[in-house]
Amino acid sequence: MNLQSLGAAGTVTGSCHFLTLGNQQLLIDCGLFQGDDALEARNREAFPFAPSEVSAVLLTHAHLDHVGRLPLLVRRGYRGAIYCTPPTLNLAETVLLDSARLQVESYRQEVYKARRMNREGEVSQPLYDEDDVHRTVALMRPVLAFGQTLTLGNVKVRAERAGHILGSAYLILDSPDGRLICSGDLGNRESGLQQDFTLPPEADAVLIETTYANRTHRPLAQTLDEFRDVLNESVRLGGKILIPSFAIERAQAILYYLKTLMDAGEVPRVPIFLDSPMAARATHEYFEFGDELITPVRESLRSGEDPFRPSTLHVVTSSSESQRINRYDGAAIIIAGNGMLSGGRIQHHLKHQLWKPSTSLVIVSYQSPSSLGGRIVEGAPQVQVLGEEVAVRAHVHTIGGFSAHADQDDLLSWLDCTGPAHVWLVHGEPDVMNAFLPVLEARGRVADRVPQRGEVSLTQTHFPGGKPPGEVDESRRLVVQAE
Ligand SMILES: [Zn+2]
């Protein structure tokens, strides 16, 4: 049972785990690195295996940092099946097409600029285009259903509910080498639209995400009170209320909460612009797979209501319409991607609004330390947006409780069920993982951080203190959102 992590080892993006298990060579997720240039450069690295020799790819969920390198894998020769749950297939297609379009668009812009200096040859090609995405989607098999078993050679795979986003699963892999559980991203049991994750069985080894392994989320009721107060305060300022949001799950949850708060009369019915075509498309899947969602949402859908449509909602489609929002006078809520402010339509809203004291920036998502969002949350007085210096005069609010990720209590309650399994930490910043190791040790668990390079035997290797040698980079601090 050997593992080589090609991402999400000591960072929270680029999830991609290459497993040698039984008679199979499996890839769990194949996500994109997102963040600063150094991280994004890692997307171009060669895979340390021949893509054509991988037996199968298994997906935990459709977030870009878990699926975003799949078209690259296919471009480099992978022709096997990509197994996932039905919602993951639909959402992944949306996510990957968007990613391909953004890359091609930004390539064209870069070439246009470089041409003036006769340097167009230096611009990096897009990682992939829409054709690669179509070839990838053709390989996807939405046959993973919660609780059912898929047989791949002498490996049996079972998907279970992870409660993170629509269709998200954790995977139980049984082989002659033992049982391995891969958590994917686990959900926050107190928040969001998803039903809680189910509890896993005992295993020999566990790969667990650690995004928020060093903190406890505040209760959802408190978070909603805080959200309501921030919205009311922001409406009084009379400016734009920017809510950067990931297109999947967070956008739908925010729409659902806005509708609930406005219907209850707790927030004034100001216009809401959903300025994210991808979020609008993803919302259709929440209708399609509505039976997966928490009871009140499910019931609302069954009664023919639209729980994701506050009465003042405008769904913005074209980019010219998106630009016109800036000319709209008065308070209005703008929900736009992407969640970490590192691209997408939120950027032009930031350029036009961030310098105004009447603007409110309401952060409802995780911000990686190196992202634009991370720098704003840390209090940068001015930032670069779309090539221009913009002063940060807006009121910046961070609301941490909406996380779609498990907190420490959630992770421990899930991990406690896995018995004596050797615990391998992935998908977390190094200092978060280092804080989590002694917590696990105190519970009698054997735990290690997955090394960023090289192969480890999941049932045997143990690094002293749980940390692979020479990989701790204390300069990369986690941005802890305000409670
Ligand atoms: Zn995720």
Residues whose N, C-alpha, C, O or C-beta is under 5 A from the ligand:
A	BS01	ZN	H63 D185
